[in-house]
Amino acid sequence: MKTNTGFQAMGDRYKFDFKLCTAAKGWAQLDTRQDAWYFGNWINPLTREFFSYCEGDLTHTECADDAEFTAHLRETLDWPPGTRLPAGHRSHGQQRNQGSIRAPWFRK
């Protein structure tokens, strides 16, 4: 697993929702109970990537194989305990038929 971190001053998660992490680029929002304008997670199962925005902190994780991706996804969904959303929950992006884009500074 390879992780890169960065920081975006004076921003919010919506540029990731509507420009950088779109469904057209293979990304899906990973909904949690903590989602807010200052926090969000996205995954790309085709490229086995995770992207997280939290109060300006950026974290991009690339998994080496499907097993590693699945383990990291389970760990993400289980943290913190008791925060999984019920099945059928729709995010704001899904309600607006929005997708995801890939952050341009993270290249393979």
N, C-alpha and C positions, 0 to 999 in steps of 0.2 A: 504494500500500500504506500502510495506517495501523496504527501499533503503539502500544499503551498498555502501560505497565509498572506494577507495584506490588509490595508485599511483604506476606507473611503470617507473622507471628511465631509460633513455637511450633506449627507445623503439620506436616502430611505430605500426600502426594499423594492419599490415599484418599478425602478428601471430594470431590475432583474425579472420581475413578473412579466413586464410588457415589452422588453427589448432584448435582454441578454439570456434569459432562460425560458425560451418559448417552446411550445409543443412542436412547432414547425422544425425546430432544431433537435428534437428528440427528448426534450426535458419535460418533467412533470413536477408540479409542486407537491412536496411531502408535507401534508397538513399535520399540525400539532395544536394542542390547546394554547400554546404560547404565541401563536402567530399574531403579529401586529405590524404596524408601519415600520417598526425598528427591528423586526426579526422574521426570518423565513428560511426554509430549506427546500432545495430542489434536487432531483435525481435524474440521471440519464441512464436507464438500464441497458441501452444499446452500446454505450461506450464505457459503462460501469463507473460513472462519475457521480460525485456528490458536490453540491455547492451550498454554502450557508452564509447568510448575512445576519449579523447581530450587532446593532448599534454602531455600524461602521466597520466592524471587523469582518473580514472576508476569509473564508476557508474553502479551499478546493481540494477534494480528495479523489484520487484515481486508484481504483482497485485492479489488481493484477489478473484476477479471473472471476468467474461467476460465484464460486464458493466464498471468496473474500468479499465480494459485493453483497451477497446475501447475508453474511455474518455482520457486516457493517450496517446494513439496513435494519436488521433485527435489533442490533445494539442502539441504533438511533431511535427506532420506534419505542423501545423499552425505557428510554431515559427522558426525563425522570419517571420513575414508576407511577402508573395511574394516569398518564397523560394521553393515551391513545384516543383518537376520535372514533365515534361509532361508524360502522359500515354505512355507506351511502352519503356521508358528509360531502358537501360540495364547497370548494374554496371560492373566494371572490373571483379569482381568475377563471375558474371553470364556469362560474355563473355568467361571465361575460364572454365566453368562448375564446379566452386568451390562452396562449401557450408559453413557451420558454425560448431563450437564446443562450448561446454559449459565451461566457465572459471572454473578451478578446485577448486579455493578457495571459490567459492560461492556454498554452498551445502544447500539443504533444510533440 
